[in-house]
Structure formats: structure tokens, C-alpha cells
């Protein structure tokens, strides 16, 4: 490859098929394009500067003008120069990619259109949690997904009795833990909330390979001197243990992970929801390894 001033470059890169038509052969990151000098100089862009004597250009071994950029979106750049408009890509990622190319080539009007489109789009949520309202819907989700499933039933309105003094606080703790697990294992576990069921108030269910493998019910009835009361518990350690267990079902046909099995046994042996810092580090390493 060799650099050259703009006018000699045009003489080498352009071929005249008709007396008034000059075509330029472009190699953009390995993607080949054939266009006219009129198109390249149509708007005040970096491409006009390249082919109007203000910049040096390079050639590849076959004589094509070489532009050291990804050629994925260069066709869209050329289309915009020809017509002044294009259909923008549907995905936000490709719009971002095209925006970077438009900025590089200084196609200001295309930059403005892409920035307007990106600013008006509703961002996609990082974590989505389906709300189940029927049994067939739940069965379909559990059977069709390839991920392990953690389901929380939270139906406070099902309570027929008064709550004990700690029940409201523990109910909120269960919901907060569910939200934290959703954020931590988003993409690896399918988390679903359910508002179906006639009796359950707060109950965790765990599924692997389409089968139910564990359950933690957080409510019970206690008898006071005056009437029955509903007690809501927060068995944090058991919930963590079952969540670790469903990760063993993350990949079909693969056996359990020994380090994860050891971590879950450790939680069972401790029997409380307040692990030490060393134990937390051990669990974190097990999560990352898995």
C-alpha cells in the first residue's frame, strides 16, 4: 500500500466508463463498494474531503481505495449520501453502530437522525419478571424454558386471620430477597411471581429441567389466646440453599458441580441466615465458578 495525493489517487481509483461518469472502487475494511465521485462529494463530509484534493488516500494491492473502517454499515452511508434518507436499523445496537460510522464520516444529518431515534426509544429493561395469573400459563413457562425456575407466590390477601407482630416485616424481607436474586442471577434463572393459589400467602418453589425440586413455605398458623394468627417467616438460608440447588440444573445433561454441592451443604449445616464474611466469599466464588 502507498499513500498518494488526492488528484493522482483519483486518477488511479476512478475508471471512466462514459465521458461524464467517474466510478470509484472502495475497499472498506474488506467490503468492496463501487460508487461515483458525485455521490461521495454530494454532502460536506469526510468523504468529500478525501476525493476533492484535501486529503491523501491509500490503495490496496488491487488498486482499490482503502478505508480502514468496518464495512458493515458503509452501504447505508452511501445510500444516505445518494438519497438523503435511509430506513434506520430496527435494533438499538445496530443504530449505535451506524451512529459511530456516521460520526466518523462526518455525515451530520444522519448523526442527528440517529441520535433523535435513540433518544426517543424506550430502553429495554435489564431484568423482566413474568407475573403468572393462571395455572396453564405457569406450566407452559416452566416446561418450555431451558433455564432453572424460581417462583414466589405472594398473596397477602389470602390471609383469613391477623398477622403476628413480625409477619409484615418478614413478608417484605421475602419480597426484597426475591428482587435481589432476580438482579443477581438475571439471565441464568427464570424468576416468576405468582398471584394464583387459594391458600398460599408466601411460598417459594424451585424447578429444574421442568420438574419441581424444592419448596420453601414461609407461612404457618399459630394459636393465640383469642384467635388464630398467621405467622410469616423469613428462612433466608434455606432460600439461598434452594437457589444454589437449581443452578445445578442450569445445563441439561451435565452433572452437579461439586463446589456448589459443598456450598449448599454448608448452608444446611449452619441453619441460620447470617453467614460470616468468609462463608459469603465462598458462596460468591461458587456462583462465579458456576
QUIQUILIN-V455651 format. One record per backbone hydrogen bond with DSSP energy under -1.0 kcal/mol. CO is the residue of the C=O (numbers start at 1). NH is the residue of the N-H. E is the energy in kcal/mol with one decimal. If there is no record, write none. Layout:
# QUIQUILIN-V455651
co/nh/e
CO/NH/E
CO/NH/E
This chain:
# QUIQUILIN-V455651
co/nh/e
4/57/-1.6
5/9/-2.0
6/10/-2.4
7/11/-1.7
8/12/-1.7
9/13/-2.8
10/14/-2.5
13/25/-1.0
15/23/-1.6
18/21/-1.5
22/37/-1.4
23/15/-1.6
24/35/-2.2
25/65/-2.6
26/33/-2.7
27/67/-2.6
28/31/-1.8
31/28/-3.1
33/26/-3.3
35/24/-3.7
36/40/-1.9
37/41/-2.0
39/42/-1.3
43/45/-1.8
45/49/-1.6
46/50/-2.0
47/51/-1.6
49/54/-1.3
57/4/-1.3
58/66/-2.7
60/63/-1.8
64/60/-2.4
65/27/-3.4
67/29/-1.5
67/69/-2.2
73/77/-1.6
74/78/-2.5
75/79/-2.3
76/80/-2.2
77/81/-2.1
78/82/-2.2
79/83/-2.6
80/84/-2.5
91/95/-1.8
92/96/-2.2
93/97/-2.1
94/98/-2.7
95/99/-2.3
96/100/-1.9
97/101/-1.7
98/102/-2.6
99/103/-2.2
100/104/-2.0
101/105/-2.4
102/107/-2.5
105/46/-2.4
106/108/-1.4
107/111/-2.2
108/112/-2.3
109/113/-2.1
110/114/-2.4
111/115/-2.5
112/116/-2.3
113/117/-2.2
114/118/-2.6
115/119/-2.1
116/120/-1.4
130/193/-2.5
132/195/-1.9
134/138/-1.8
135/139/-2.6
136/140/-2.2
137/141/-2.0
138/142/-2.5
139/143/-2.1
140/144/-2.0
141/145/-1.8
148/190/-3.1
149/207/-2.8
150/192/-2.3
151/205/-2.7
152/194/-2.3
153/203/-1.9
155/158/-1.7
156/159/-1.5
162/230/-2.8
164/167/-1.1
166/170/-2.4
167/171/-2.5
168/172/-1.9
169/173/-1.8
170/174/-2.0
171/175/-1.9
172/176/-2.6
173/177/-2.3
174/178/-2.1
175/179/-2.1
176/180/-2.1
177/181/-2.5
178/182/-2.2
179/183/-1.9
180/184/-2.2
181/185/-2.6
185/188/-2.0
185/189/-2.0
190/150/-2.2
192/152/-2.2
193/132/-3.6
194/154/-1.7
201/155/-2.2
202/218/-2.5
203/153/-3.1
204/216/-2.5
205/151/-2.9
206/213/-2.9
206/214/-1.4
207/149/-2.4
208/211/-1.9
211/208/-2.8
214/206/-2.6
216/204/-2.9
218/233/-3.5
220/231/-3.3
222/229/-3.0
227/224/-2.0
229/222/-2.8
230/164/-2.0
231/220/-1.9
234/236/-2.1
235/239/-2.0
236/240/-2.4
237/241/-2.4
238/242/-2.4
239/243/-2.0
240/244/-2.4
241/245/-2.0
242/246/-2.1
243/247/-1.1
245/248/-1.3
246/249/-1.7
247/250/-1.5
251/254/-1.4
257/261/-2.3
258/262/-2.1
259/263/-2.0
260/264/-2.4
261/265/-2.0
262/266/-1.9
263/267/-1.6
264/268/-2.0
265/269/-2.3
266/270/-1.8
267/271/-1.9
276/280/-2.3
277/281/-2.3
278/282/-1.9
279/283/-2.2
280/284/-2.5
281/285/-2.3
282/286/-1.9
283/287/-2.8
284/288/-2.5
285/289/-2.5
286/290/-2.2
